[in-house]
């Protein structure tokens, strides 16, 4: 997991470099003192701005969304498969639950948490 954190940080730094190049701070066209980050005057063609916006959308929203959805689906699948592995032998000893019943209840709770 440490490697994945390092990879995430390195990718974040690399993918944020274009923003450091494209954006600049400029004084707003108002009477009062107002500064803002703008891209005005950076692009020479309209398609360049569209390409930058599209790539930003892909790398900042769509790709993380795909990663999150795939990890959640993987988690739900793993929990569903572990239920089959830990099929309890349902038996009661007087008023006490057997360890298999407790294991089954834990798996059901984990499954419900992941579905939520």
N, C-alpha and C positions, 0 to 999 in steps of 0.2 A: 504494500500500500504506500510505502514511502516513495517508491519509484513513480507511482502514479501521481502523487502530489507534486513531485519535482517536474514530471512531464507536463502537468496542468499549468504550473507556474511558467515554465519555459514557453509553452504555447501561448499563454496569455501575454507575455512580454513580446514575443515575435508578432502576434496578431494585432498588438496595439501600436506598433511602430508606424503604420500608415496614418493613424490619427494624429500622431505627433508631427508628421510631415504636412498633412493636408490642412489641419486647423491652425488658425492664428488668432491672437487677440486683437480686436479692432475697436476703435471708438465708434459708438453708435451715432446715427445722424440726428441727434436730439440736442436741445439746448443745454440740458443738464448733463453732468458727467456720467457717462454710461459706457461700459466696456463689455464686449461679448466675444465668444468664440465663433468664428465664421470661416467659411470656405470660399467666400467671394473672391474671385480673381485667381484662384488656383487652377481651375480646369480651363483648358483651351478649347475642348470640344464637349458637346452635350453628352455623348456616349461615355466619356470618362467619368462624369458624375454618376450616370446611371450604373456603370459597372461597379464603381466604388460602393454605391448604395446597395446594390444587389449582393455583392460579396460580404458587406457588413451584415446584411440580413441573414445570409447563410451561416456565417461564422459566429454571429452573436446570438442568434435565435434558433434557427432550424437545426443546426448540428447539435447544440446542447439539448434541444428538445428530443431529438432522435436518441441521443445517448441516455437521457433520463427514462424515456418510455421503454427502451430495450432493457435497461437494468431492472425496472419495475416488473416487466414481463418475465424476466429471468428469475426474479425473486419469487413471484407467484408460482411459476412452474416448479421451482425447486421445492417449495413448501408442499405443493400438490403431490409431487413425486415422493417426498419423504413420508407423506401420509400412507402411501402404499407400502413402504418399507417397514413402517412401524405399526402394522395392523395389530391391534390389541386382541388378546384373547379375553373376551368379555366374560369375566367371572367375578363374582362378589363373594367375599369372605365375611359373612355376617353383615356388619354395618360399615365395613371399611372398604375403600377402593383399593384395587391392586395397583402395583406400579404401572402396569400397562394402561389402566384407565387414566392415571395421572398424565402419562405421556401423551395419550390421545387428546386430553383436554388442553395440554400445552400447545400441541400442534394446531388444534382448532383455533386457539387464541391468536397464535402467530399468523395463521391464515387470514383471520378476520382483520387483524391490524394491517397486514400488507394490502388487503383489498380496499380498506379505507384509505 
